[in-house]
Amino acid sequence: MTDDVKAPPPLAGHGVARLPAVEVDSYNIEIKDNGGFLGDRACKKSFLAILDRLRAPLGKLKCDPFGDTPSAEINKKKLDAALSGGSPEAAGLMHGAIEAFAQQFAYVVRHLLRAKPWRDTERIVVGGGMRDSQYGELSIARAGVILKGEGIKVELLPIRKHPDDAGLVGAAHLAPSWIFGRYDGILAVDIGGTNIRAGLVKLDLKRAPDFSKASVWKRELWRHADEKPSRTEAVERLVAMLGKLVGLAEKEDFRLAPFIGIGCPGRISSDGSIARGAQNLPGNWEASGFNLPKMLAEQIPLIGKHETVIVMHNDAVTQGLSEVPFMRDVTHWGVLTIGTGLGNARFTNRNPPDKD
């Protein structure tokens, strides 16, 4: 007798191409450009380098409105303030930097769209730390205008969630929603070249089974770039952050699923190791003997009474996944994250787009 009962779909694995809602067509693509990498033209460092070049002549004349402080040491709030509340000269410098960076960003997008995995992309959302600034949003908008003026049919939009939240919320899409039905939320981790974030993600599945109402309920943030820790110290700190969040969930009677979703820079292998692209992380995360999911599973074997399941994918992928519920009107879309580097991922929705 044939058993017609279908087994539930398996959990996604580390770095896989097929996820519950999308196919990951490409991520962490590396395109060479004049001896370097294409993404180096459109990251936080490149924007600050442009601003430094514009400031240099004024510095020689002792009339730089930002003074002697290097651009890399000026925080985002002060740079944003220069656009609206500062001197006309400071605003002029910022607008000049925005225009030059937007031209470079448009150049990067233009070349990326020529790559086979990125052809036919209809929409690109832009995340990363630079998106969380007025000058970042203006740069994104200006690059979109440049591309539109060239007849390139792609939308360029800032990511909806705050960049600190997007990678955490997106981690919920690493597994099918059916495994979370009994729970209030999950643990999520977003590892970057400057910060490591961990959070309790409230799924809110009763209101929206597609995770569109998911949000970060509690968070821990560690700016590791300031401390320059070893790899071992970084992992120990992450374990402590997660342990604190587990304790908080228990105290608040927050029903935590036995699942940790992780976004991490680099090419993620099926066993959870990192093949390449983790050069901005503390220590050597690409070493053959290093496996973050296994180490976390050893340190946090149980959540509640159940064995902890851990799934890790690229950090640009997890940021992009936060947009899944809002991409129902297109088929092919992508994400770019402007931070320490330029992250990238391209997706194809597994179900046909919604039609009005």
C-alpha positions as CSV (number, residue, x, y, z in Angstrom):
1,M,0.0,0.0,0.0
2,T,1.4,3.4,-1.0
3,D,1.7,6.0,1.7
4,D,0.4,9.2,0.3
5,V,1.3,11.3,3.3
6,K,4.1,13.7,2.3
7,A,7.0,14.2,4.6
8,P,7.6,17.8,5.6
9,P,10.3,19.6,3.6
10,P,13.8,19.5,5.1
11,L,15.5,22.4,6.8
12,A,17.7,24.4,4.6
13,G,21.5,23.7,4.8
14,H,24.4,26.1,5.1
15,G,24.9,28.3,2.1
16,V,22.3,26.5,0.0
17,A,20.9,27.8,-3.3
18,R,17.3,26.7,-2.6
19,L,15.5,28.4,0.3
20,P,11.8,28.1,1.2
21,A,10.8,31.3,-0.7
22,V,13.6,31.9,-3.2
23,E,16.4,30.5,-5.2
24,V,19.7,32.2,-4.4
25,D,21.1,32.6,-8.0
26,S,24.3,34.2,-6.9
27,Y,26.0,35.8,-3.9
28,N,29.4,37.2,-3.0
29,I,30.2,37.4,-6.8
30,E,33.7,38.8,-7.3
31,I,34.3,40.8,-10.6
32,K,37.8,42.0,-11.3
33,D,38.1,45.6,-12.4
34,N,41.3,47.3,-13.4
35,G,43.4,45.1,-11.2
36,G,41.1,45.3,-8.2
37,F,37.6,44.2,-7.4
38,L,34.5,45.9,-8.8
39,G,32.9,46.2,-5.3
40,D,35.8,48.3,-4.0
41,R,34.4,51.2,-6.0
42,A,31.2,51.3,-3.9
43,C,31.8,50.7,-0.3
44,K,32.0,52.9,2.8
45,K,35.8,53.3,2.4
46,S,35.4,54.5,-1.2
47,F,32.9,57.2,-0.2
48,L,35.2,58.5,2.5
49,A,38.2,58.4,0.1
50,I,36.2,60.6,-2.3
51,L,35.3,63.0,0.5
52,D,39.0,63.2,1.5
53,R,40.0,64.0,-2.1
54,L,37.5,66.8,-2.3
55,R,38.7,68.2,1.1
56,A,42.4,68.1,0.3
57,P,42.7,71.4,-1.6
58,L,40.7,73.2,1.1
59,G,42.9,71.6,3.8
60,K,46.0,73.1,2.1
61,L,44.3,76.5,2.3
62,K,43.4,76.0,6.0
63,C,39.7,76.4,5.2
64,D,38.3,72.9,5.3
65,P,34.9,73.2,7.0
66,F,35.5,69.8,8.6
67,G,38.8,70.9,10.0
68,D,41.8,68.5,10.3
69,T,39.7,65.5,11.2
70,P,40.1,62.7,8.6
71,S,36.8,61.7,7.0
72,A,37.0,58.2,8.4
73,E,36.8,59.7,11.9
74,I,33.7,61.8,11.3
75,N,30.6,60.0,12.3
76,K,27.5,59.6,10.2
77,K,25.5,62.1,12.2
78,K,28.0,64.8,11.7
79,L,28.2,64.1,7.9
80,D,24.4,64.1,7.7
81,A,24.3,67.4,9.6
82,A,26.6,69.0,7.1
83,L,24.0,68.4,4.4
84,S,21.3,70.4,6.1
85,G,22.6,72.3,9.2
86,G,26.2,73.0,8.4
87,S,28.0,75.6,6.4
88,P,27.3,75.9,2.7
89,E,30.9,74.8,2.0
90,A,30.4,71.6,4.1
91,A,27.1,70.9,2.3
92,G,28.9,71.5,-1.1
93,L,31.6,69.0,-0.2
94,M,29.0,66.4,0.8
95,H,26.9,66.9,-2.4
96,G,30.1,66.6,-4.4
97,A,31.0,63.4,-2.7
98,I,27.5,62.0,-3.1
99,E,27.5,62.7,-6.8
100,A,31.0,61.1,-7.4
101,F,30.1,58.1,-5.3
102,A,26.7,57.7,-7.0
103,Q,28.5,57.7,-10.4
104,Q,30.8,54.9,-9.1
105,F,27.9,53.0,-7.6
106,A,25.9,53.2,-10.9
107,Y,29.1,51.9,-12.7
108,V,29.2,48.9,-10.3
109,V,25.5,48.1,-10.8
110,R,25.8,48.5,-14.6
111,H,28.6,46.0,-14.7
112,L,27.0,43.7,-12.2
113,L,23.9,43.5,-14.4
114,R,26.0,42.2,-17.3
115,A,27.1,39.2,-15.2
116,K,25.1,36.1,-16.2
117,P,23.6,35.4,-12.7
118,W,22.4,39.1,-12.5
119,R,20.8,39.4,-16.0
120,D,17.0,40.3,-16.0
121,T,17.2,41.7,-12.5
122,E,14.1,43.9,-12.0
123,R,14.8,45.4,-8.6
124,I,17.8,45.9,-6.3
125,V,17.5,46.8,-2.6
126,V,20.5,48.5,-1.0
127,G,21.4,47.8,2.6
128,G,24.5,48.0,4.8
129,G,25.6,50.6,7.2
130,M,25.8,53.4,4.7
131,R,22.1,53.1,3.9
132,D,21.5,54.3,7.5
133,S,22.3,57.9,6.7
134,Q,20.9,60.7,4.7
135,Y,24.0,60.9,2.4
136,G,23.7,57.1,1.9
137,E,20.1,57.4,0.8
138,L,20.8,60.3,-1.5
139,S,23.7,58.3,-3.0
140,I,21.4,55.4,-3.7
141,A,18.7,57.7,-5.1
142,R,21.1,59.5,-7.4
143,A,22.6,56.2,-8.7
144,G,19.1,55.1,-9.5
145,V,18.4,58.3,-11.4
146,I,21.7,57.8,-13.4
147,L,20.8,54.3,-14.3
148,K,17.2,55.2,-15.3
149,G,18.6,58.0,-17.4
150,E,20.7,55.5,-19.3
151,G,17.6,53.4,-20.0
152,I,18.6,50.6,-17.6
153,K,15.4,49.1,-16.4
154,V,16.2,48.3,-12.8
155,E,14.7,49.8,-9.6
156,L,17.3,50.8,-7.0
157,L,15.7,51.2,-3.5
158,P,17.0,51.4,0.1
159,I,16.2,48.3,2.1
160,R,13.0,48.7,4.2
161,K,14.3,47.4,7.6
162,H,17.0,49.3,9.5
163,P,20.4,47.8,8.4
164,D,21.0,46.7,12.0
165,D,17.7,44.7,11.8
166,A,17.6,43.5,8.2
167,G,20.1,40.7,8.5
168,L,18.6,39.5,11.8
169,V,15.0,39.4,10.5
170,G,16.1,37.9,7.2
171,A,17.6,34.9,9.1
172,A,14.0,33.7,9.7
173,H,13.8,32.9,6.0
174,L,16.6,30.4,6.2
175,A,14.1,27.7,7.3
176,P,10.5,27.0,6.5
177,S,7.9,28.8,8.6
178,W,6.2,25.5,9.7
179,I,9.0,24.8,12.2
180,F,8.3,28.0,14.1
181,G,4.5,27.6,14.5
182,R,4.6,27.0,18.3
183,Y,7.2,29.7,19.0
184,D,7.3,33.4,19.5
185,G,10.7,33.9,17.8
186,I,14.2,32.9,17.0
187,L,17.8,33.8,17.8
188,A,19.6,35.5,14.9
189,V,23.2,36.6,14.3
190,D,24.6,39.1,11.8
191,I,28.4,39.1,11.5
192,G,30.1,42.0,9.7
193,G,33.5,43.5,9.2
194,T,32.9,46.1,11.9
195,N,30.1,44.8,14.2
196,I,28.6,41.5,15.4
197,R,24.9,41.7,16.1
198,A,22.7,39.1,17.9
199,G,19.0,39.5,18.4
200,L,15.7,37.9,19.4
201,V,13.5,38.1,16.4
202,K,9.8,38.2,17.1
203,L,8.2,36.4,14.2
204,D,4.5,37.4,14.7
205,L,3.3,34.6,12.5
206,K,-0.3,34.9,13.6
207,R,-0.5,38.3,12.0
208,A,1.6,37.5,9.0
209,P,2.8,33.9,8.1
210,D,5.1,35.3,5.5
211,F,7.3,37.0,8.2
212,S,6.3,40.5,6.9
213,K,5.6,41.6,10.5
214,A,8.8,40.1,11.9
215,S,10.9,42.5,14.0
216,V,13.9,42.5,16.3
217,W,12.6,42.4,19.9
218,K,15.9,42.5,21.8
219,R,19.4,42.9,20.6
220,E,23.1,42.8,21.5
221,L,25.7,44.7,19.5
222,W,29.5,44.5,19.7
223,R,31.7,46.7,17.6
224,H,34.6,44.3,17.4
225,A,36.6,46.5,15.0
226,D,37.4,48.8,17.9
227,E,38.9,46.0,20.0
228,K,40.6,43.9,17.4
229,P,40.0,40.6,19.2
230,S,41.3,37.2,18.2
231,R,39.0,34.7,16.5
232,T,38.6,32.8,19.7
233,E,37.8,35.9,21.6
234,A,35.2,36.9,19.0
235,V,33.5,33.5,19.2
236,E,33.5,33.6,23.0
237,R,31.9,37.0,22.9
238,L,29.2,35.9,20.5
239,V,28.4,32.9,22.7
240,A,28.0,35.2,25.7
241,M,25.7,37.5,23.7
242,L,23.5,34.6,22.6
243,G,23.5,33.2,26.2
244,K,22.3,36.6,27.5
245,L,19.5,36.7,24.9
246,V,18.4,33.1,25.8
247,G,18.3,34.1,29.5
248,L,16.2,37.2,28.7
249,A,13.8,35.1,26.6
250,E,13.3,32.7,29.5
251,K,12.8,35.6,31.9
252,E,10.2,37.2,29.7
253,D,8.4,34.0,28.8
254,F,9.3,34.5,25.2
255,R,8.9,31.1,23.5
256,L,12.2,30.6,21.7
257,A,12.5,28.2,18.8
258,P,15.5,25.9,19.0
259,F,17.0,27.6,15.9
260,I,19.8,30.0,15.3
261,G,20.1,31.7,11.9
262,I,23.4,33.3,11.0
263,G,24.5,35.7,8.3
264,C,28.3,35.8,7.8
265,P,30.5,37.3,5.1
266,G,32.1,35.0,2.5
267,R,31.3,31.9,0.5
268,I,29.6,29.5,2.9
269,S,30.2,25.8,2.3
270,S,27.6,23.1,2.9
271,D,29.4,22.0,6.1
272,G,29.3,25.5,7.6
273,S,32.9,26.4,6.9
274,I,33.9,29.6,5.0
275,A,35.6,29.0,1.7
276,R,36.7,32.7,1.0
277,G,35.6,36.3,1.6
278,A,36.0,36.5,5.3
279,Q,39.1,38.7,5.3
280,N,37.5,41.5,7.2
281,L,36.6,39.3,10.2
282,P,38.8,39.0,13.4
283,G,41.4,36.3,12.8
284,N,41.3,33.6,10.1
285,W,37.7,32.5,9.6
286,E,38.6,30.6,6.4
287,A,40.9,28.1,8.2
288,S,40.1,24.5,7.4
289,G,39.6,23.6,11.0
290,F,37.2,26.5,11.8
291,N,33.5,25.9,11.8
292,L,31.3,28.5,13.5
293,P,28.0,26.6,13.4
294,K,29.6,23.5,15.0
295,M,31.3,25.6,17.7
296,L,28.0,27.3,18.6
297,A,26.2,24.0,18.6
298,E,28.8,22.7,21.1
299,Q,28.3,25.8,23.3
300,I,24.5,26.0,23.0
301,P,23.4,22.4,22.4
302,L,19.9,23.0,23.6
303,I,17.4,25.8,23.5
304,G,14.6,24.9,25.9
305,K,14.4,21.1,25.8
306,H,15.2,20.7,22.1
307,E,18.5,20.3,20.2
308,T,19.7,23.5,18.7
309,V,19.5,23.7,14.9
310,I,21.9,26.2,13.3
311,V,21.9,27.4,9.7
312,M,24.4,29.9,8.3
313,H,24.4,31.8,5.0
314,N,26.1,34.8,3.5
315,D,25.3,38.1,5.3
316,A,24.2,39.8,2.1
317,V,21.8,36.9,1.5
318,T,20.3,37.2,5.0
319,Q,19.9,41.0,4.6
320,G,18.2,40.5,1.3
321,L,15.9,37.8,2.7
322,S,14.3,40.5,4.9
323,E,12.7,41.8,1.7
324,V,11.1,38.5,0.6
325,P,7.5,39.4,1.6
326,F,7.8,42.7,-0.3
327,M,9.1,41.3,-3.6
328,R,5.9,39.5,-4.6
329,D,5.5,41.7,-7.7
330,V,8.8,40.8,-9.4
331,T,10.5,37.6,-10.3
332,H,14.2,38.4,-10.2
333,W,15.7,40.8,-7.6
334,G,18.9,41.4,-5.7
335,V,20.5,43.1,-2.8
336,L,23.7,45.1,-2.4
337,T,25.1,46.0,1.0
338,I,27.3,49.0,1.4
339,G,29.5,48.5,4.4
340,T,33.1,47.6,5.1
341,G,32.9,45.9,1.6
342,L,30.1,45.7,-1.0
343,G,28.0,42.5,-0.4
344,N,25.8,41.2,-3.1
345,A,23.1,38.5,-3.7
346,R,20.6,37.8,-6.5
347,F,17.3,36.0,-6.0
348,T,14.6,34.4,-8.0
349,N,11.2,34.0,-6.3
350,R,10.1,30.4,-6.3
351,N,6.4,31.2,-6.8
352,P,5.0,33.4,-9.6
353,P,4.7,37.1,-8.8
354,D,1.4,38.5,-7.5
355,K,-0.6,40.3,-10.1
356,D,-2.9,43.2,-9.5
